[in-house]
Amino acid sequence: MNITPQALDFLFENRIKDSKEWYREHKEEHKKLVLEPFREFIANMQPYIEQIDPTLSCNPKRHSRIYRDTRFTKDKTTFRDNVWYCFMHGKDLYEGLPCYFFDFSPRGFTYGVGYYKADTKSIEALRELVLKHDKSYLKARRTLQKLPEVVIQTNPYKKNRFPDADKKDLPFLNIRDFCAIVESKDFDLLFSDKLADVIGERFIELKPVYDFLMKAEAKVDRTNK
């Protein structure tokens, strides 16, 4: 069961109407058009996730909710128009361990690996590996150089705090977060029955980045968190 253009149409219309009554009347369409195909995609990702790290979750029932959390935002619209899933450790996403993710909406889809929000200890451990030119870091850097479609989001410091460092290392040092992400408008792929296979292979290509992040996490003391 593939994701279809009708799934995107539903997400768009539901967001525009922003009506709980309309959603209740069309809830079965949401299930058939959006949830069931996406849950199948998640289930089909399991063999690839197990190759990367069998301790990562792959539970089709733990995808994002269609209702937005409006408690801490000025945007009080009720519904989101995107659907996402994080292949993660446990349930602690915010300042949790690195994870893989996939997200789709009427605008296209995104996927990648990194932190939802890295904490200070994680970033300090990453910097330590970078400064030592640890093998895991060098392999991750080479991997990213070979994948120009991957964008690194790090919320960097405006001022260079490592003036004596190698220029190649600076994007991995002046950081406050870390996420390697791909943004795509390849709707032919999104609607294809090969979606899980393609994304699964791309996740495996990004495994050196995941391994680098997890090696840093192995150095983090969480006893006082």
C-alpha positions as CSV (number, residue, x, y, z in Angstrom):
1,M,0.0,0.0,0.0
2,N,1.7,3.2,-1.2
3,I,1.4,6.8,0.0
4,T,-0.6,8.5,-2.7
5,P,-1.4,12.0,-3.9
6,Q,-4.8,11.7,-2.2
7,A,-3.0,11.4,1.1
8,L,-1.3,14.8,0.5
9,D,-4.7,16.2,-0.6
10,F,-6.3,15.1,2.6
11,L,-3.5,16.6,4.8
12,F,-3.7,19.9,2.9
13,E,-7.5,20.1,3.1
14,N,-7.7,19.2,6.7
15,R,-5.1,21.8,7.6
16,I,-6.9,24.5,5.6
17,K,-10.3,23.7,7.1
18,D,-8.8,23.4,10.6
19,S,-12.1,22.1,11.8
20,K,-12.4,19.3,14.4
21,E,-15.9,18.6,13.2
22,W,-14.7,18.2,9.6
23,Y,-11.9,15.9,10.7
24,R,-14.3,13.7,12.8
25,E,-16.5,13.4,9.7
26,H,-13.5,12.4,7.6
27,K,-11.5,10.5,10.1
28,E,-11.8,7.2,8.2
29,E,-10.2,8.8,5.2
30,H,-7.3,9.9,7.3
31,K,-6.9,6.3,8.4
32,K,-7.1,4.8,5.0
33,L,-5.2,7.4,3.0
34,V,-2.6,8.5,5.4
35,L,-2.1,6.2,8.4
36,E,-2.3,2.8,6.9
37,P,0.2,3.5,4.1
38,F,2.6,5.2,6.5
39,R,2.4,2.4,9.0
40,E,3.2,0.0,6.2
41,F,6.2,2.1,5.2
42,I,7.5,2.1,8.8
43,A,7.1,-1.7,9.1
44,N,8.9,-2.2,5.8
45,M,11.8,-0.1,7.2
46,Q,12.5,-2.6,9.9
47,P,15.1,-4.8,8.1
48,Y,17.2,-1.7,7.3
49,I,16.9,-0.3,10.8
50,E,18.0,-3.7,12.2
51,Q,21.1,-3.6,10.0
52,I,22.0,-0.1,11.5
53,D,21.1,-0.7,15.1
54,P,18.6,-3.3,16.3
55,T,18.0,-1.3,19.5
56,L,16.3,1.5,17.4
57,S,12.5,1.4,17.5
58,C,10.4,0.5,14.5
59,N,6.9,0.6,15.9
60,P,4.3,1.6,13.2
61,K,1.9,2.8,15.9
62,R,4.2,5.5,17.3
63,H,4.1,8.0,14.5
64,S,3.2,11.6,15.0
65,R,-0.3,12.7,15.8
66,I,-2.3,14.9,13.5
67,Y,-3.2,17.3,16.3
68,R,-0.6,20.0,17.0
69,D,0.7,20.9,20.4
70,T,-0.3,24.6,20.6
71,R,0.7,25.3,24.2
72,F,4.0,27.0,23.4
73,T,3.4,28.6,20.0
74,K,1.6,31.6,18.6
75,D,0.2,29.5,15.8
76,K,-3.0,28.1,17.3
77,T,-4.1,26.0,14.2
78,T,-5.4,22.7,15.4
79,F,-3.9,20.3,12.8
80,R,-0.5,19.6,11.3
81,D,-0.2,18.8,7.6
82,N,2.9,16.6,7.9
83,V,3.4,13.1,9.2
84,W,6.6,11.9,10.7
85,Y,8.3,9.0,12.5
86,C,11.5,8.8,14.5
87,F,13.4,5.5,14.7
88,M,14.8,6.2,18.1
89,H,16.0,4.8,21.5
90,G,13.2,4.7,24.1
91,K,10.7,7.6,24.4
92,D,13.0,10.5,25.2
93,L,13.2,12.5,21.9
94,Y,13.9,16.0,23.2
95,E,17.6,15.9,24.4
96,G,17.6,12.2,23.8
97,L,19.9,9.9,21.9
98,P,20.5,10.3,18.1
99,C,17.8,8.9,15.9
100,Y,16.8,8.5,12.2
101,F,13.6,10.2,11.0
102,F,11.3,10.4,8.0
103,D,8.7,13.2,7.4
104,F,6.3,13.8,4.6
105,S,3.8,16.5,3.7
106,P,2.2,18.3,0.7
107,R,5.6,20.1,0.3
108,G,7.6,16.9,-0.1
109,F,9.6,14.8,2.3
110,T,12.6,14.9,4.5
111,Y,14.8,12.3,6.2
112,G,18.1,12.0,8.0
113,V,19.9,11.3,11.2
114,G,20.8,13.3,14.2
115,Y,19.4,14.9,17.3
116,Y,15.9,16.3,17.8
117,K,17.7,18.6,20.2
118,A,21.2,17.8,21.4
119,D,22.2,18.6,24.9
120,T,25.4,20.3,26.0
121,K,27.1,17.1,27.0
122,S,26.5,15.4,23.7
123,I,27.9,18.4,21.8
124,E,31.0,18.5,24.0
125,A,31.6,14.8,23.4
126,L,31.3,15.3,19.6
127,R,33.8,18.1,19.7
128,E,36.2,15.9,21.6
129,L,36.1,13.3,18.9
130,V,36.5,16.0,16.2
131,L,39.6,17.6,17.8
132,K,41.2,14.1,18.2
133,H,40.4,13.3,14.6
134,D,38.8,10.1,15.8
135,K,38.3,7.5,13.1
136,S,34.5,7.6,13.6
137,Y,34.5,11.3,12.9
138,L,36.8,11.1,9.9
139,K,34.6,8.4,8.4
140,A,31.4,10.4,9.0
141,R,33.0,13.5,7.4
142,R,34.0,11.5,4.3
143,T,30.5,10.1,4.1
144,L,28.9,13.5,4.2
145,Q,31.4,14.8,1.6
146,K,30.2,12.1,-0.8
147,L,26.5,13.0,-0.2
148,P,26.1,16.6,-1.4
149,E,22.3,16.3,-1.0
150,V,22.7,16.0,2.8
151,V,22.6,19.3,4.7
152,I,24.1,19.6,8.1
153,Q,22.0,21.6,10.6
154,T,24.1,22.6,13.6
155,N,22.8,26.0,14.9
156,P,26.4,27.2,14.7
157,Y,28.0,29.9,16.8
158,K,28.4,33.2,14.9
159,K,31.9,33.6,16.1
160,N,34.6,31.0,15.4
161,R,35.6,29.6,18.8
162,F,38.4,27.4,17.3
163,P,40.7,29.7,15.4
164,D,43.5,27.2,15.3
165,A,41.5,24.3,14.1
166,D,41.6,22.8,10.6
167,K,39.1,24.5,8.4
168,K,37.6,21.1,7.5
169,D,36.7,20.6,11.2
170,L,35.1,24.0,11.9
171,P,31.6,23.0,10.7
172,F,31.8,20.2,13.3
173,L,33.2,22.3,16.1
174,N,31.3,25.6,16.2
175,I,28.0,23.9,16.8
176,R,25.1,23.8,19.3
177,D,23.2,20.9,17.7
178,F,23.7,18.3,15.0
179,C,21.4,16.9,12.3
180,A,22.1,15.6,8.8
181,I,19.0,16.1,6.7
182,V,17.8,15.6,3.1
183,E,14.9,17.6,1.8
184,S,13.2,16.2,-1.4
185,K,10.4,17.0,-3.7
186,D,10.7,13.7,-5.5
187,F,7.0,12.8,-5.4
188,D,7.5,9.9,-7.8
189,L,9.6,8.3,-5.1
190,L,7.2,9.3,-2.3
191,F,4.4,7.5,-4.1
192,S,6.5,4.5,-5.2
193,D,6.3,1.0,-3.8
194,K,10.1,1.2,-3.6
195,L,10.0,4.1,-1.0
196,A,11.1,2.0,2.0
197,D,13.8,0.2,0.0
198,V,15.3,3.5,-1.2
199,I,15.1,5.3,2.1
200,G,16.4,2.2,3.9
201,E,19.5,2.1,1.7
202,R,20.0,5.9,2.2
203,F,19.8,5.3,5.9
204,I,22.5,2.7,5.7
205,E,24.6,5.2,3.7
206,L,24.3,7.6,6.7
207,K,25.3,4.9,9.2
208,P,28.8,6.3,9.7
209,V,27.3,9.6,10.8
210,Y,25.0,7.7,13.2
211,D,28.0,5.7,14.5
212,F,30.0,8.9,15.1
213,L,27.1,10.3,17.1
214,M,26.7,7.2,19.1
215,K,30.4,6.9,19.9
216,A,30.2,10.4,21.3
217,E,27.2,9.4,23.4
218,A,29.2,6.5,24.8
219,K,31.5,9.1,26.4
220,V,28.6,11.1,28.0
221,D,28.0,10.7,31.7
222,R,24.2,10.6,32.2
223,T,24.2,9.9,35.9
224,N,23.5,13.5,36.8
225,K,21.0,14.3,34.1
